[in-house]
């Protein structure tokens, strides 16, 4: 097709000034006319993934820098644990329902599940108490301030943000877009409530300012973050920080650390990266001893 013919196809004839105005409006409404940074469809193309990665890193980075947050304390653990009061109420409701239909197999299972939630609620309370200790210290000793940071969701994450809020301190939540809708817990400080699409960028922000990591019992996500952190510390890709595992019995039953040493896949010295604790006070003491923080 010749250039002249091509131009003829796109040549416009306007019978009135209004036709010209309408044409201009149509051009301004077209996707091609949008500013690149305001064009959602453009930014979501595969070719723009590197730009999205950069933006997702920069947004929290700039906000945290502007607020002078450079030392965080990471709390991980199951999103499925309930607060004691919620677990107790759920068990009472399940037992009432079962009393009316004692042969109902589904209701029997629901009672057993509610009992398990009530037992596990002690971890929620422990996370809440631990975060309170950290935040209270940070309030009294701002020069030793550590800001609680969690994954932003329910369970252990909610408890950590809640404890910090109850002590009058700000806390951070790094939420992630998941196939099953995830929403932030209400205890995160609003200006520090972030949302991520990419796990990799979220992980960077978890560890970039981390001065310690406390892992409560949890599932795949908790294990993922735990072993990634341990790998970075083991390989000297990150500076040494305390890694505290809450409830020694749980963790030793879940992972045979001694077997890893016996089979030679890790060194005995690698176990020094981990500290086991059984109370919020012990967890805070490990971190306080590591950094020689003031006793107040």
N, C-alpha and C positions, 0 to 999 in steps of 0.2 A: 504494500500500500504506500503510495507516495505521500510525502509530507503535506502537499497541498490538499490531497483528499482527506488525510487525517485531520487537518485543521478545519476542513469544511464540516466534518462530522461534529466537531465541538464548537463550531461558530454559532453564536446565539443572536437571535433577532428580537429586539424589544420594541413593542408597539407603543409603549407608554413609559413614562417615568416610573410608574408603579411597578411595571414588569421588571425594570432594572432593580428597584429596591427589593422586590421579592427574590430576585436571583441572588442578590448580595446576602440576604438573610439565609437563603438555602446554603450558600457557601460557608457562612459563618457557623451554621448548625452542623456541617459535615464533620465526620471524625477526623479527617485529614487536617482540619483547621485548628483542632485543639492543641493547646500547649502540651508538649511531650510529657512533662511531669504531672499534668492534670488529666492525661488520657489513660483511664483505667485499663481499657482493652489492650492498649499498646504496652503498658508496663507488665501485663500478665503473660506476654508472649515468652516462649521458651528462650528466645535469643536475649531476653532481658533478665534472665535469672541472676546473672552476676551483679546487676544493678540492684535487684531486690535483696540479695544477700547483703550488699553493702549498706543499703538503707536500713535493713533490719538490725544490723549491728550498730549503726550510727545513732539511731533514735534513742535507745536506752543509754548509750555511751555518753551522749551529750547532756541528757537530762541528769544523769548521776554526777557527771563532772560539774555541772552548773550548781548542784546542791552540795558539792564537796564530799560526796560519799566515795571513800577510797578503801574502806576496810569492812568486809561483810563476814557474816557467819552463816554458813549454809546448813539448812535443816531439811533432810529427806526422810521419807517414810511412806507408809501406805496411805492412799487416798480413801480407803474404805473404812478406816476406824472412825467411830462415832464419839462425840462428847459423852461423858458418863450420864448426864441428865437425859440426853436423847436416847442412849442405849437402854437405860432403865425404863423410860416411857414406852419404847418399842417392845420390850419384853413384857411389860404389863398388858399391853394391848394384845399381843400374841397369845398370852395365857388366857385372857378373857375370852378370846375367840375360840380357843381350843376347849375351854370348859363347856361351851355350847355345843361343840361337835367333836367330842373326844376321839372318835374313830377316824377323823379326817387326816389322811396321811400328809397332805400338803401343809395343814396347820401344825402337825407334829414337827415337821421339818422347819417350819417358820419359827417355832419356839426354840428349837435347838440352835438355829442360826442367831436368834436374838440373844440367847445365852452366850454364844461365842462373841457377839458384838459387845456385850456387857463386860466380859473378861478383857477383851482387847482395848476397851475404852481407857484402861489404865495408861496405855501408851499416849493417847490423846492428851490426857491430863499431864503426863510427864513432859511432853513436848511443850505444852502451854507453860508449865512451871519453869522449865529450862529457859525458854525464851524470855520469860519475865525476869529471871536472874540476870541474864545478859543485858537486857534493856535497862533494868534498874541500875546496874553498874555503869552503863554508858551514860545514863542521865546524871549520875553523881560525879563521874570522872570523864568528861567529854574528851579529854586528851587521849583516853584509851577506848574511845567509842568503837563499838562493833555493831553494825546494822544487820538485823536478822533478814535473811533472804530465803524465800521458799519457792516452790513450784506454783504457788498461787491458787491451788485448788482446795478441795476439802481434806478431811482427815488430819494427818500429821501436819500438813502444810497450813491448814486453817488454824490449828492449835498454836503453831509457832507465831503466825501473824497476830493471833489473838493475844497471846502472852505479851508480845511486844507492845501492842496497843494499850493493854491494861496497865503497863508500866509507864505509859505516857511517851513512848518512843515510836518513831516512824519505822516502817518495815517495807520490804520489797516483795512483790509477787511476779514471777516470770511464768505467765500462762502460755499454753500451747494449743494451737488449733488441732482438734482431734476429730475422727469420724463420729464418735459419740460426743455430743456437745458437752464442752467443759466451760464452766463459768467461774469467775474469780470469787474467792471467799470475801465476805464483807469486812474483814479486819485489815486488809491491805491499805496502806496509805495511798490515797487516790493518785497523786502525782507519780507514784512508783509502781503503779499497776500496769504492767506491760503485757503484750500479747505477741507470740511468735508463730511463724509458720514453719521455720526450719529448726529442727532439733539442734543442729550443729552450732548455730549462732546462739541459741539459748544456753547450750552447754558452756560456750565461751564466757557468757556473762555470769554464769554461776561461779566459775572458777577464777575469773580475771582478778577479782578483788578479794577472793576468799582467804580468810585467815584461819579457818577451821571448817571441818565438815562433820556434822553429827548425823548419823544414819540410824533411824529407828527401824524396827521390823517393817519390811515392805516387800513388794513383788518385783517384777521384771524391771520396772523403771528405777526403783531404788538400787537394785543390783547393778544395773547399767551405769548409773552415776557413780556408785561406789567403786566398781572395778576400773572405770575409766580414770577416776582420781588416783587410785592406787597405782595404776600403770604410769601415769604422768609423774608421780612422786618417785616410783621405783627407777624410772629411766632418766630422772633428773631433768625432765622437761618442765617441771614446775618446782618452785621453791618449797621446802619442807613446811608442812602445816599439820596440825593434829587431825587425825581421822579417828573419830570416836564412834564406837558401835554400842548402841544402847540395848541392854539385856544380853549379857554374855551367853546365857544358856541357849537362847534362840539362835544366835549367830553361830555358836559352835556346833549346834545340831544341824543347822542349815549347810554350813561349809566346814569341811574337814581341813582346817588350815595346817594341822600337823602332817596330814597325808601329803600335802603339797611340798612340805619340806622333806619328808622321808623319801619321796620319789624323785627329789632333786629338781622339780620344775620351778621352785623358788628357793632362795637362800634363807637360812634361819634368821639372818639379819633383816630380811624383808618384813618379818612379823613385827619388828619394832615400829613399823609405820602405823600400826593399829593399837588403839587403846580400848579396852572393854570396860563398860560401866553399867551400874544397875540403878542409879538414882540421878535425878537432874543435878543435884549438888555435886556428885562425883564427876559428871560430864563437864560442868562449869569449872571444877577444880583442875581437871586435866588441861584445859585451855588456859586457865589463869596461870598455872605453873609453867606452862610452855613459854608464855610471853612475860612471865614475872610481873603480872598485873597486881595492882595494889589490893590488899585485903581491906574492905571497908564494910 
